[in-house]
Amino acid sequence: MKAVVTVMFKHGVLDPQGRAIGHALGNLGFAGVGEVRAGKVFEIEMAETDPALARQAAERMAGQLLANPVIESFSVDIADHAGGN
Amino acid sequence: MKAVVTVMFKHGVLDPQGRAIGHALGNLGFAGVGEVRAGKVFEIEMAETDPALARQAAERMAGQLLANPVIESFSVDIADHAGGN
């Protein structure tokens, strides 16, 4: 079973990387680009076979290690191998 | 319209950040953790309202700026605001 944890800055937290990318896209000629937000994604292979338990474990991993809860929020997706991805 | 571009190392490319996170999760007491892969995600607000054109633009952005095609692969998801997310 695979967990995908996505970590983004909370809204209101300054995201200089996203802002720089937005400027760079404009300089490259892309029109109509609004706010750009940059985040991190972690794909975690787990021996756990129960989706609910896998999600619980991934949420604990995110809270303890992958995300800084002061400035970042995270979301967890559980992907079964048989289901693709 | 919002495009979400996910950039991961290609399979076979060494991912030291993912490996370090896997070790750290083991040290924190999480059992049954296999391979961990770390990547980047970019949320891009676009004025474009046609999903197909938004996807094309996001793929060009990823190829030109967001991903290094030598060592990274990317995927694009298009999310309408009305559709949540």
Backbone of each chain as nested JSON, in Angstrom:
{
  "chains": [
    {"id": "A", "residues": [
      {"number": 1, "name": "MET", "atoms": {"N": [0.853, -1.193, 0.0], "CA": [0.0, 0.0, 0.0], "C": [0.885, 1.237, 0.0]}},
      {"number": 2, "name": "LYS", "atoms": {"N": [0.46, 2.234, -0.754], "CA": [1.282, 3.437, -0.854], "C": [0.511, 4.633, -0.322]}},
      {"number": 3, "name": "ALA", "atoms": {"N": [1.165, 5.428, 0.527], "CA": [0.58, 6.679, 1.004], "C": [1.267, 7.836, 0.299]}},
      {"number": 4, "name": "VAL", "atoms": {"N": [0.478, 8.805, -0.14], "CA": [1.016, 10.011, -0.75], "C": [0.653, 11.184, 0.162]}},
      {"number": 5, "name": "VAL", "atoms": {"N": [1.679, 11.792, 0.753], "CA": [1.476, 12.92, 1.665], "C": [1.893, 14.194, 0.942]}},
      {"number": 6, "name": "THR", "atoms": {"N": [0.968, 15.138, 0.833], "CA": [1.244, 16.425, 0.192], "C": [1.295, 17.5, 1.271]}},
      {"number": 7, "name": "VAL", "atoms": {"N": [2.378, 18.256, 1.28], "CA": [2.596, 19.283, 2.303], "C": [2.672, 20.641, 1.616]}},
      {"number": 8, "name": "MET", "atoms": {"N": [1.806, 21.551, 2.014], "CA": [1.796, 22.905, 1.452], "C": [1.891, 23.923, 2.591]}},
      {"number": 9, "name": "PHE", "atoms": {"N": [2.412, 25.106, 2.277], "CA": [2.327, 26.188, 3.249], "C": [0.864, 26.514, 3.504]}},
      {"number": 10, "name": "LYS", "atoms": {"N": [0.549, 26.862, 4.751], "CA": [-0.803, 27.335, 5.049], "C": [-1.054, 28.643, 4.317]}},
      {"number": 11, "name": "HIS", "atoms": {"N": [-2.327, 28.894, 4.018], "CA": [-2.676, 30.164, 3.391], "C": [-2.295, 31.303, 4.336]}},
      {"number": 12, "name": "GLY", "atoms": {"N": [-1.685, 32.315, 3.772], "CA": [-1.236, 33.447, 4.577], "C": [0.246, 33.386, 4.886]}},
      {"number": 13, "name": "VAL", "atoms": {"N": [0.849, 32.198, 4.728], "CA": [2.287, 32.082, 4.949], "C": [3.01, 32.462, 3.654]}},
      {"number": 14, "name": "LEU", "atoms": {"N": [4.0, 33.335, 3.789], "CA": [4.745, 33.785, 2.609], "C": [5.439, 32.594, 1.936]}},
      {"number": 15, "name": "ASP", "atoms": {"N": [5.298, 32.501, 0.611], "CA": [5.866, 31.386, -0.149], "C": [6.798, 31.965, -1.219]}},
      {"number": 16, "name": "PRO", "atoms": {"N": [8.027, 32.287, -0.846], "CA": [8.919, 32.956, -1.806], "C": [9.238, 32.098, -3.023]}},
      {"number": 17, "name": "GLN", "atoms": {"N": [9.336, 30.778, -2.852], "CA": [9.624, 29.919, -4.004], "C": [8.481, 29.984, -5.014]}},
      {"number": 18, "name": "GLY", "atoms": {"N": [7.248, 29.89, -4.52], "CA": [6.106, 29.984, -5.414], "C": [6.058, 31.32, -6.135]}},
      {"number": 19, "name": "ARG", "atoms": {"N": [6.361, 32.391, -5.375], "CA": [6.325, 33.717, -5.988], "C": [7.392, 33.847, -7.069]}},
      {"number": 20, "name": "ALA", "atoms": {"N": [8.579, 33.323, -6.808], "CA": [9.66, 33.385, -7.798], "C": [9.289, 32.601, -9.055]}},
      {"number": 21, "name": "ILE", "atoms": {"N": [8.647, 31.453, -8.865], "CA": [8.231, 30.654, -10.02], "C": [7.183, 31.406, -10.831]}},
      {"number": 22, "name": "GLY", "atoms": {"N": [6.244, 32.068, -10.138], "CA": [5.243, 32.854, -10.852], "C": [5.884, 33.932, -11.714]}},
      {"number": 23, "name": "HIS", "atoms": {"N": [6.872, 34.637, -11.137], "CA": [7.578, 35.661, -11.912], "C": [8.296, 35.032, -13.099]}},
      {"number": 24, "name": "ALA", "atoms": {"N": [8.966, 33.905, -12.871], "CA": [9.736, 33.268, -13.941], "C": [8.822, 32.81, -15.069]}},
      {"number": 25, "name": "LEU", "atoms": {"N": [7.64, 32.295, -14.718], "CA": [6.699, 31.872, -15.766], "C": [6.268, 33.071, -16.602]}},
      {"number": 26, "name": "GLY", "atoms": {"N": [6.029, 34.215, -15.957], "CA": [5.691, 35.42, -16.706], "C": [6.821, 35.823, -17.645]}},
      {"number": 27, "name": "ASN", "atoms": {"N": [8.05, 35.757, -17.147], "CA": [9.204, 36.117, -17.972], "C": [9.377, 35.165, -19.153]}},
      {"number": 28, "name": "LEU", "atoms": {"N": [8.938, 33.915, -18.983], "CA": [9.04, 32.933, -20.068], "C": [7.928, 33.107, -21.1]}},
      {"number": 29, "name": "GLY", "atoms": {"N": [6.993, 34.03, -20.851], "CA": [5.962, 34.312, -21.839], "C": [4.618, 33.674, -21.542]}},
      {"number": 30, "name": "PHE", "atoms": {"N": [4.487, 33.013, -20.4], "CA": [3.188, 32.434, -20.04], "C": [2.298, 33.54, -19.503]}},
      {"number": 31, "name": "ALA", "atoms": {"N": [1.156, 33.751, -20.167], "CA": [0.232, 34.809, -19.752], "C": [-0.862, 34.223, -18.865]}},
      {"number": 32, "name": "GLY", "atoms": {"N": [-1.465, 35.079, -18.063], "CA": [-2.618, 34.659, -17.266], "C": [-2.275, 33.767, -16.098]}},
      {"number": 33, "name": "VAL", "atoms": {"N": [-1.017, 33.835, -15.63], "CA": [-0.623, 33.027, -14.476], "C": [-0.871, 33.836, -13.203]}},
      {"number": 34, "name": "GLY", "atoms": {"N": [-1.662, 33.289, -12.314], "CA": [-1.934, 33.953, -11.049], "C": [-0.989, 33.453, -9.966]}},
      {"number": 35, "name": "GLU", "atoms": {"N": [-1.551, 33.205, -8.79], "CA": [-0.719, 32.777, -7.666], "C": [-0.138, 31.382, -7.933]}},
      {"number": 36, "name": "VAL", "atoms": {"N": [1.12, 31.217, -7.598], "CA": [1.771, 29.904, -7.662], "C": [2.19, 29.526, -6.25]}},
      {"number": 37, "name": "ARG", "atoms": {"N": [1.859, 28.302, -5.841], "CA": [2.249, 27.823, -4.511], "C": [3.098, 26.568, -4.687]}},
      {"number": 38, "name": "ALA", "atoms": {"N": [4.207, 26.53, -3.969], "CA": [5.133, 25.4, -4.067], "C": [5.034, 24.559, -2.797]}},
      {"number": 39, "name": "GLY", "atoms": {"N": [5.003, 23.257, -2.966], "CA": [4.92, 22.373, -1.815], "C": [5.743, 21.12, -2.037]}},
      {"number": 40, "name": "LYS", "atoms": {"N": [5.588, 20.181, -1.117], "CA": [6.353, 18.94, -1.162], "C": [5.395, 17.761, -1.195]}},
      {"number": 41, "name": "VAL", "atoms": {"N": [5.846, 16.69, -1.808], "CA": [5.039, 15.475, -1.847], "C": [5.936, 14.286, -1.499]}},
      {"number": 42, "name": "PHE", "atoms": {"N": [5.396, 13.364, -0.715], "CA": [6.159, 12.188, -0.281], "C": [5.34, 10.941, -0.599]}},
      {"number": 43, "name": "GLU", "atoms": {"N": [5.952, 10.019, -1.319], "CA": [5.319, 8.727, -1.586], "C": [5.969, 7.708, -0.659]}},
      {"number": 44, "name": "ILE", "atoms": {"N": [5.141, 7.072, 0.165], "CA": [5.656, 6.176, 1.204], "C": [5.095, 4.779, 0.993]}},
      {"number": 45, "name": "GLU", "atoms": {"N": [5.963, 3.833, 0.699], "CA": [5.549, 2.436, 0.603], "C": [5.382, 1.874, 2.006]}},
      {"number": 46, "name": "MET", "atoms": {"N": [4.261, 1.189, 2.243], "CA": [3.974, 0.652, 3.572], "C": [3.616, -0.817, 3.479]}},
      {"number": 47, "name": "ALA", "atoms": {"N": [4.031, -1.574, 4.517], "CA": [3.64, -2.975, 4.594], "C": [2.17, -3.096, 4.985]}},
      {"number": 48, "name": "GLU", "atoms": {"N": [1.634, -2.073, 5.647], "CA": [0.233, -2.085, 6.096], "C": [-0.707, -2.353, 4.922]}},
      {"number": 49, "name": "THR", "atoms": {"N": [-1.687, -3.217, 5.129], "CA": [-2.622, -3.545, 4.054], "C": [-4.014, -2.977, 4.292]}},
      {"number": 50, "name": "ASP", "atoms": {"N": [-4.282, -2.463, 5.48], "CA": [-5.592, -1.868, 5.772], "C": [-5.542, -0.381, 5.421]}},
      {"number": 51, "name": "PRO", "atoms": {"N": [-6.381, 0.084, 4.481], "CA": [-6.297, 1.49, 4.065], "C": [-6.497, 2.477, 5.218]}},
      {"number": 52, "name": "ALA", "atoms": {"N": [-7.417, 2.152, 6.146], "CA": [-7.68, 3.085, 7.242], "C": [-6.471, 3.189, 8.167]}},
      {"number": 53, "name": "LEU", "atoms": {"N": [-5.845, 2.038, 8.455], "CA": [-4.662, 2.058, 9.314], "C": [-3.488, 2.722, 8.601]}},
      {"number": 54, "name": "ALA", "atoms": {"N": [-3.376, 2.491, 7.295], "CA": [-2.305, 3.133, 6.532], "C": [-2.464, 4.649, 6.57]}},
      {"number": 55, "name": "ARG", "atoms": {"N": [-3.701, 5.112, 6.439], "CA": [-3.947, 6.554, 6.492], "C": [-3.584, 7.121, 7.861]}},
      {"number": 56, "name": "GLN", "atoms": {"N": [-3.995, 6.396, 8.931], "CA": [-3.652, 6.858, 10.279], "C": [-2.14, 6.979, 10.444]}},
      {"number": 57, "name": "ALA", "atoms": {"N": [-1.414, 5.952, 9.988], "CA": [0.04, 5.967, 10.139], "C": [0.64, 7.121, 9.345]}},
      {"number": 58, "name": "ALA", "atoms": {"N": [0.154, 7.331, 8.11], "CA": [0.7, 8.401, 7.275], "C": [0.431, 9.763, 7.91]}},
      {"number": 59, "name": "GLU", "atoms": {"N": [-0.743, 9.908, 8.546], "CA": [-1.045, 11.188, 9.194], "C": [-0.136, 11.418, 10.39]}},
      {"number": 60, "name": "ARG", "atoms": {"N": [0.19, 10.34, 11.123], "CA": [1.134, 10.506, 12.236], "C": [2.525, 10.863, 11.708]}},
      {"number": 61, "name": "MET", "atoms": {"N": [2.934, 10.202, 10.603], "CA": [4.247, 10.524, 10.009], "C": [4.306, 11.985, 9.598]}},
      {"number": 62, "name": "ALA", "atoms": {"N": [3.223, 12.463, 8.977], "CA": [3.202, 13.85, 8.516], "C": [3.276, 14.801, 9.704]}},
      {"number": 63, "name": "GLY", "atoms": {"N": [2.507, 14.496, 10.755], "CA": [2.49, 15.39, 11.913], "C": [3.802, 15.417, 12.66]}},
      {"number": 64, "name": "GLN", "atoms": {"N": [4.508, 14.276, 12.679], "CA": [5.742, 14.184, 13.465], "C": [6.985, 14.575, 12.676]}},
      {"number": 65, "name": "LEU", "atoms": {"N": [6.972, 14.343, 11.36], "CA": [8.228, 14.507, 10.627], "C": [8.097, 15.306, 9.335]}},
      {"number": 66, "name": "LEU", "atoms": {"N": [7.055, 15.025, 8.539], "CA": [7.054, 15.525, 7.164], "C": [6.611, 16.975, 7.068]}},
      {"number": 67, "name": "ALA", "atoms": {"N": [5.727, 17.401, 7.961], "CA": [5.2, 18.767, 7.897], "C": [5.538, 19.521, 9.18]}},
      {"number": 68, "name": "ASN", "atoms": {"N": [5.693, 20.816, 9.061], "CA": [5.827, 21.69, 10.212], "C": [4.453, 22.279, 10.489]}},
      {"number": 69, "name": "PRO", "atoms": {"N": [3.767, 21.792, 11.546], "CA": [2.366, 22.186, 11.724], "C": [2.167, 23.674, 12.0]}},
      {"number": 70, "name": "VAL", "atoms": {"N": [3.234, 24.38, 12.326], "CA": [3.091, 25.819, 12.577], "C": [2.789, 26.559, 11.27]}},
      {"number": 71, "name": "ILE", "atoms": {"N": [3.448, 26.158, 10.188], "CA": [3.312, 26.92, 8.945], "C": [2.825, 26.076, 7.765]}},
      {"number": 72, "name": "GLU", "atoms": {"N": [2.714, 24.765, 7.969], "CA": [2.348, 23.902, 6.842], "C": [1.116, 23.061, 7.178]}},
      {"number": 73, "name": "SER", "atoms": {"N": [0.329, 22.776, 6.162], "CA": [-0.769, 21.821, 6.29], "C": [-0.466, 20.649, 5.353]}},
      {"number": 74, "name": "PHE", "atoms": {"N": [-1.099, 19.506, 5.634], "CA": [-0.826, 18.343, 4.797], "C": [-2.118, 17.614, 4.468]}},
      {"number": 75, "name": "SER", "atoms": {"N": [-2.071, 16.835, 3.406], "CA": [-3.178, 15.947, 3.072], "C": [-2.592, 14.583, 2.747]}},
      {"number": 76, "name": "VAL", "atoms": {"N": [-3.385, 13.539, 2.963], "CA": [-2.927, 12.16, 2.771], "C": [-3.845, 11.466, 1.778]}},
      {"number": 77, "name": "ASP", "atoms": {"N": [-3.259, 10.827, 0.786], "CA": [-4.002, 9.95, -0.115], "C": [-3.419, 8.55, -0.007]}},
      {"number": 78, "name": "ILE", "atoms": {"N": [-4.305, 7.562, 0.012], "CA": [-3.866, 6.167, 0.074], "C": [-4.138, 5.527, -1.284]}},
      {"number": 79, "name": "ALA", "atoms": {"N": [-3.095, 4.962, -1.887], "CA": [-3.242, 4.34, -3.201], "C": [-2.915, 2.863, -3.074]}},
      {"number": 80, "name": "ASP", "atoms": {"N": [-3.871, 2.019, -3.45], "CA": [-3.594, 0.586, -3.492], "C": [-2.782, 0.301, -4.753]}},
      {"number": 81, "name": "HIS", "atoms": {"N": [-1.854, -0.64, -4.663], "CA": [-1.05, -0.938, -5.844], "C": [-1.898, -1.52, -6.961]}},
      {"number": 82, "name": "ALA", "atoms": {"N": [-2.864, -2.346, -6.567], "CA": [-3.714, -2.962, -7.583], "C": [-4.528, -1.903, -8.32]}},
      {"number": 83, "name": "GLY", "atoms": {"N": [-4.762, -0.779, -7.657], "CA": [-5.589, 0.254, -8.248], "C": [-4.826, 1.19, -9.156]}},
      {"number": 84, "name": "GLY", "atoms": {"N": [-3.619, 0.846, -9.477], "CA": [-2.831, 1.705, -10.36], "C": [-2.001, 2.685, -9.588]}},
      {"number": 85, "name": "ASN", "atoms": {"N": [-1.433, 3.64, -10.313], "CA": [-0.527, 4.641, -9.764], "C": [0.734, 3.962, -9.243]}}
    ]},
    {"id": "B", "residues": [
      {"number": 1, "name": "MET", "atoms": {"N": [-9.098, 28.543, -12.993], "CA": [-8.711, 27.145, -13.141], "C": [-7.341, 26.936, -12.49]}},
      {"number": 2, "name": "LYS", "atoms": {"N": [-7.204, 25.808, -11.804], "CA": [-5.946, 25.561, -11.101], "C": [-5.282, 24.309, -11.656]}},
      {"number": 3, "name": "ALA", "atoms": {"N": [-3.992, 24.417, -11.933], "CA": [-3.215, 23.261, -12.356], "C": [-2.325, 22.821, -11.192]}},
      {"number": 4, "name": "VAL", "atoms": {"N": [-2.268, 21.52, -10.969], "CA": [-1.379, 20.964, -9.953], "C": [-0.338, 20.113, -10.665]}},
      {"number": 5, "name": "VAL", "atoms": {"N": [0.909, 20.539, -10.615], "CA": [2.011, 19.832, -11.271], "C": [2.822, 19.119, -10.195]}},
      {"number": 6, "name": "THR", "atoms": {"N": [2.935, 17.803, -10.322], "CA": [3.718, 17.006, -9.373], "C": [4.986, 16.536, -10.067]}},
      {"number": 7, "name": "VAL", "atoms": {"N": [6.124, 16.801, -9.458], "CA": [7.431, 16.472, -10.038], "C": [8.122, 15.472, -9.122]}},
      {"number": 8, "name": "MET", "atoms": {"N": [8.489, 14.312, -9.682], "CA": [9.196, 13.282, -8.904], "C": [10.468, 12.894, -9.656]}},
      {"number": 9, "name": "PHE", "atoms": {"N": [11.458, 12.421, -8.909], "CA": [12.609, 11.822, -9.565], "C": [12.153, 10.612, -10.374]}},
      {"number": 10, "name": "LYS", "atoms": {"N": [12.781, 10.418, -11.546], "CA": [12.512, 9.208, -12.309], "C": [12.976, 7.991, -11.523]}},
      {"number": 11, "name": "HIS", "atoms": {"N": [12.326, 6.858, -11.783], "CA": [12.763, 5.624, -11.129], "C": [14.201, 5.333, -11.552]}},
      {"number": 12, "name": "GLY", "atoms": {"N": [15.016, 4.954, -10.592], "CA": [16.415, 4.682, -10.858], "C": [17.316, 5.846, -10.498]}},
      {"number": 13, "name": "VAL", "atoms": {"N": [16.739, 7.035, -10.305], "CA": [17.538, 8.186, -9.887], "C": [17.621, 8.176, -8.358]}},
      {"number": 14, "name": "LEU", "atoms": {"N": [18.82, 8.316, -7.837], "CA": [19.026, 8.302, -6.39], "C": [18.253, 9.446, -5.747]}},
      {"number": 15, "name": "ASP", "atoms": {"N": [17.521, 9.149, -4.685], "CA": [16.71, 10.144, -3.98], "C": [17.151, 10.185, -2.524]}},
      {"number": 16, "name": "PRO", "atoms": {"N": [18.222, 10.939, -2.226], "CA": [18.762, 10.916, -0.858], "C": [17.789, 11.473, 0.17]}},
      {"number": 17, "name": "GLN", "atoms": {"N": [16.968, 12.456, -0.22], "CA": [16.009, 13.001, 0.748], "C": [14.986, 11.937, 1.138]}},
      {"number": 18, "name": "GLY", "atoms": {"N": [14.482, 11.226, 0.138], "CA": [13.519, 10.168, 0.434], "C": [14.129, 9.086, 1.31]}},
      {"number": 19, "name": "ARG", "atoms": {"N": [15.376, 8.739, 1.008], "CA": [16.032, 7.699, 1.804], "C": [16.223, 8.149, 3.251]}},
      {"number": 20, "name": "ALA", "atoms": {"N": [16.619, 9.41, 3.42], "CA": [16.821, 9.93, 4.781], "C": [15.504, 9.937, 5.556]}},
      {"number": 21, "name": "ILE", "atoms": {"N": [14.415, 10.284, 4.873], "CA": [13.114, 10.3, 5.544], "C": [12.712, 8.888, 5.929]}},
      {"number": 22, "name": "GLY", "atoms": {"N": [12.987, 7.911, 5.064], "CA": [12.678, 6.528, 5.399], "C": [13.407, 6.074, 6.645]}},
      {"number": 23, "name": "HIS", "atoms": {"N": [14.703, 6.424, 6.733], "CA": [15.475, 6.087, 7.938], "C": [14.892, 6.771, 9.166]}},
      {"number": 24, "name": "ALA", "atoms": {"N": [14.567, 8.056, 9.023], "CA": [14.064, 8.815, 10.169], "C": [12.737, 8.243, 10.653]}},
      {"number": 25, "name": "LEU", "atoms": {"N": [11.878, 7.81, 9.719], "CA": [10.599, 7.216, 10.125], "C": [10.839, 5.933, 10.915]}},
      {"number": 26, "name": "GLY", "atoms": {"N": [11.813, 5.133, 10.47], "CA": [12.161, 3.932, 11.232], "C": [12.642, 4.272, 12.627]}},
      {"number": 27, "name": "ASN", "atoms": {"N": [13.484, 5.29, 12.73], "CA": [13.998, 5.696, 14.031], "C": [12.899, 6.22, 14.949]}},
      {"number": 28, "name": "LEU", "atoms": {"N": [11.845, 6.79, 14.354], "CA": [10.72, 7.302, 15.141], "C": [9.782, 6.181, 15.584]}},
      {"number": 29, "name": "GLY", "atoms": {"N": [10.041, 4.951, 15.149], "CA": [9.235, 3.824, 15.604], "C": [8.188, 3.357, 14.608]}},
      {"number": 30, "name": "PHE", "atoms": {"N": [8.148, 3.946, 13.413], "CA": [7.186, 3.491, 12.413], "C": [7.72, 2.217, 11.77]}},
      {"number": 31, "name": "ALA", "atoms": {"N": [6.959, 1.135, 11.883], "CA": [7.385, -0.152, 11.33], "C": [6.772, -0.349, 9.954]}},
      {"number": 32, "name": "GLY", "atoms": {"N": [7.404, -1.177, 9.163], "CA": [6.826, -1.557, 7.876], "C": [6.895, -0.482, 6.82]}},
      {"number": 33, "name": "VAL", "atoms": {"N": [7.833, 0.456, 6.994], "CA": [7.987, 1.506, 5.987], "C": [8.993, 1.052, 4.945]}},
      {"number": 34, "name": "GLY", "atoms": {"N": [8.578, 1.033, 3.702], "CA": [9.458, 0.657, 2.61], "C": [10.094, 1.882, 1.981]}},
      {"number": 35, "name": "GLU", "atoms": {"N": [10.133, 1.888, 0.659], "CA": [10.775, 3.001, -0.039], "C": [9.985, 4.294, 0.162]}},
      {"number": 36, "name": "VAL", "atoms": {"N": [10.704, 5.379, 0.391], "CA": [10.099, 6.704, 0.47], "C": [10.682, 7.544, -0.659]}},
      {"number": 37, "name": "ARG", "atoms": {"N": [9.824, 8.217, -1.408], "CA": [10.276, 9.09, -2.485], "C": [9.768, 10.498, -2.221]}},
      {"number": 38, "name": "ALA", "atoms": {"N": [10.667, 11.459, -2.364], "CA": [10.323, 12.85, -2.108], "C": [10.242, 13.603, -3.424]}},
      {"number": 39, "name": "GLY", "atoms": {"N": [9.229, 14.425, -3.565], "CA": [9.068, 15.209, -4.774], "C": [8.52, 16.587, -4.467]}},
      {"number": 40, "name": "LYS", "atoms": {"N": [8.177, 17.289, -5.528], "CA": [7.694, 18.662, -5.401], "C": [6.321, 18.78, -6.038]}},
      {"number": 41, "name": "VAL", "atoms": {"N": [5.537, 19.688, -5.514], "CA": [4.217, 19.932, -6.096], "C": [4.024, 21.442, -6.237]}},
      {"number": 42, "name": "PHE", "atoms": {"N": [3.422, 21.835, -7.347], "CA": [3.193, 23.253, -7.627], "C": [1.722, 23.455, -7.97]}},
      {"number": 43, "name": "GLU", "atoms": {"N": [1.073, 24.353, -7.25], "CA": [-0.309, 24.725, -7.564], "C": [-0.264, 26.055, -8.305]}},
      {"number": 44, "name": "ILE", "atoms": {"N": [-0.802, 26.078, -9.517], "CA": [-0.694, 27.258, -10.379], "C": [-2.089, 27.749, -10.737]}},
      {"number": 45, "name": "GLU", "atoms": {"N": [-2.418, 28.952, -10.281], "CA": [-3.685, 29.578, -10.669], "C": [-3.55, 30.127, -12.085]}},
      {"number": 46, "name": "MET", "atoms": {"N": [-4.55, 29.829, -12.933], "CA": [-4.496, 30.266, -14.324], "C": [-5.775, 30.98, -14.697]}},
      {"number": 47, "name": "ALA", "atoms": {"N": [-5.633, 31.991, -15.566], "CA": [-6.813, 32.671, -16.095], "C": [-7.525, 31.792, -17.115]}},
      {"number": 48, "name": "GLU", "atoms": {"N": [-6.807, 30.862, -17.717], "CA": [-7.36, 29.962, -18.733], "C": [-8.587, 29.235, -18.179]}},
      {"number": 49, "name": "THR", "atoms": {"N": [-9.647, 29.168, -18.978], "CA": [-10.869, 28.509, -18.516], "C": [-11.129, 27.185, -19.224]}},
      {"number": 50, "name": "ASP", "atoms": {"N": [-10.364, 26.886, -20.276], "CA": [-10.539, 25.617, -20.991], "C": [-9.606, 24.574, -20.368]}},
      {"number": 51, "name": "PRO", "atoms": {"N": [-10.144, 23.485, -19.823], "CA": [-9.291, 22.505, -19.143], "C": [-8.191, 21.934, -20.036]}},
      {"number": 52, "name": "ALA", "atoms": {"N": [-8.507, 21.691, -21.313], "CA": [-7.501, 21.095, -22.212], "C": [-6.356, 22.074, -22.455]}},
      {"number": 53, "name": "LEU", "atoms": {"N": [-6.695, 23.361, -22.669], "CA": [-5.647, 24.361, -22.886], "C": [-4.857, 24.603, -21.601]}},
      {"number": 54, "name": "ALA", "atoms": {"N": [-5.552, 24.564, -20.454], "CA": [-4.854, 24.742, -19.181], "C": [-3.841, 23.615, -18.981]}},
      {"number": 55, "name": "ARG", "atoms": {"N": [-4.248, 22.391, -19.333], "CA": [-3.335, 21.248, -19.193], "C": [-2.13, 21.409, -20.112]}},
      {"number": 56, "name": "GLN", "atoms": {"N": [-2.382, 21.819, -21.364], "CA": [-1.267, 22.033, -22.289], "C": [-0.284, 23.064, -21.754]}},
      {"number": 57, "name": "ALA", "atoms": {"N": [-0.826, 24.174, -21.241], "CA": [0.045, 25.228, -20.717], "C": [0.846, 24.715, -19.517]}},
      {"number": 58, "name": "ALA", "atoms": {"N": [0.175, 23.976, -18.625], "CA": [0.866, 23.468, -17.436], "C": [1.967, 22.486, -17.834]}},
      {"number": 59, "name": "GLU", "atoms": {"N": [1.712, 21.685, -18.87], "CA": [2.746, 20.739, -19.308], "C": [3.947, 21.473, -19.902]}},
      {"number": 60, "name": "ARG", "atoms": {"N": [3.677, 22.585, -20.619], "CA": [4.806, 23.37, -21.131], "C": [5.584, 24.014, -19.974]}},
      {"number": 61, "name": "MET", "atoms": {"N": [4.854, 24.52, -18.972], "CA": [5.53, 25.118, -17.808], "C": [6.42, 24.088, -17.121]}},
      {"number": 62, "name": "ALA", "atoms": {"N": [5.888, 22.872, -16.97], "CA": [6.658, 21.828, -16.296], "C": [7.902, 21.478, -17.106]}},
      {"number": 63, "name": "GLY", "atoms": {"N": [7.738, 21.366, -18.426], "CA": [8.874, 20.984, -19.266], "C": [9.94, 22.057, -19.338]}},
      {"number": 64, "name": "GLN", "atoms": {"N": [9.517, 23.326, -19.257], "CA": [10.473, 24.422, -19.413], "C": [11.091, 24.875, -18.102]}},
      {"number": 65, "name": "LEU", "atoms": {"N": [10.325, 24.762, -16.999], "CA": [10.805, 25.393, -15.763], "C": [10.724, 24.5, -14.53]}},
      {"number": 66, "name": "LEU", "atoms": {"N": [9.601, 23.796, -14.371], "CA": [9.349, 23.173, -13.065], "C": [10.09, 21.858, -12.878]}},
      {"number": 67, "name": "ALA", "atoms": {"N": [10.313, 21.126, -13.97], "CA": [10.966, 19.825, -13.863], "C": [12.251, 19.821, -14.683]}},
      {"number": 68, "name": "ASN", "atoms": {"N": [13.204, 19.029, -14.246], "CA": [14.419, 18.769, -15.013], "C": [14.202, 17.452, -15.758]}},
      {"number": 69, "name": "PRO", "atoms": {"N": [13.955, 17.509, -17.063], "CA": [13.555, 16.284, -17.776], "C": [14.629, 15.2, -17.794]}},
      {"number": 70, "name": "VAL", "atoms": {"N": [15.849, 15.553, -17.455], "CA": [16.9, 14.537, -17.43], "C": [16.679, 13.549, -16.282]}},
      {"number": 71, "name": "ILE", "atoms": {"N": [16.287, 14.062, -15.134], "CA": [16.192, 13.204, -13.951], "C": [14.808, 13.176, -13.327]}},
      {"number": 72, "name": "GLU", "atoms": {"N": [13.886, 14.02, -13.815], "CA": [12.58, 14.111, -13.165], "C": [11.457, 13.868, -14.174]}},
      {"number": 73, "name": "SER", "atoms": {"N": [10.371, 13.303, -13.691], "CA": [9.159, 13.194, -14.486], "C": [8.075, 14.004, -13.783]}},
      {"number": 74, "name": "PHE", "atoms": {"N": [7.045, 14.374, -14.529], "CA": [5.988, 15.182, -13.913], "C": [4.623, 14.69, -14.357]}},
      {"number": 75, "name": "SER", "atoms": {"N": [3.62, 15.025, -13.568], "CA": [2.235, 14.775, -13.946], "C": [1.442, 16.043, -13.676]}},
      {"number": 76, "name": "VAL", "atoms": {"N": [0.369, 16.231, -14.435], "CA": [-0.445, 17.444, -14.339], "C": [-1.883, 17.047, -14.022]}},
      {"number": 77, "name": "ASP", "atoms": {"N": [-2.46, 17.701, -13.02], "CA": [-3.892, 17.578, -12.746], "C": [-4.52, 18.951, -12.872]}},
      {"number": 78, "name": "ILE", "atoms": {"N": [-5.689, 18.994, -13.485], "CA": [-6.41, 20.254, -13.629], "C": [-7.617, 20.213, -12.7]}},
      {"number": 79, "name": "ALA", "atoms": {"N": [-7.725, 21.219, -11.846], "CA": [-8.836, 21.276, -10.889], "C": [-9.639, 22.534, -11.155]}},
      {"number": 80, "name": "ASP", "atoms": {"N": [-10.933, 22.349, -11.411], "CA": [-11.814, 23.507, -11.537], "C": [-12.14, 23.995, -10.128]}},
      {"number": 81, "name": "HIS", "atoms": {"N": [-12.269, 25.289, -9.975], "CA": [-12.58, 25.813, -8.636], "C": [-13.95, 25.361, -8.179]}},
      {"number": 82, "name": "ALA", "atoms": {"N": [-14.894, 25.33, -9.11], "CA": [-16.253, 24.934, -8.736], "C": [-16.27, 23.485, -8.263]}},
      {"number": 83, "name": "GLY", "atoms": {"N": [-15.294, 22.712, -8.737], "CA": [-15.274, 21.303, -8.392], "C": [-14.585, 20.984, -7.083]}},
      {"number": 84, "name": "GLY", "atoms": {"N": [-14.314, 21.993, -6.292], "CA": [-13.672, 21.764, -5.002], "C": [-12.174, 21.826, -5.132]}},
      {"number": 85, "name": "ASN", "atoms": {"N": [-11.514, 21.316, -4.117], "CA": [-10.059, 21.382, -3.971], "C": [-9.637, 22.82, -3.748]}}
    ]}
  ]
}
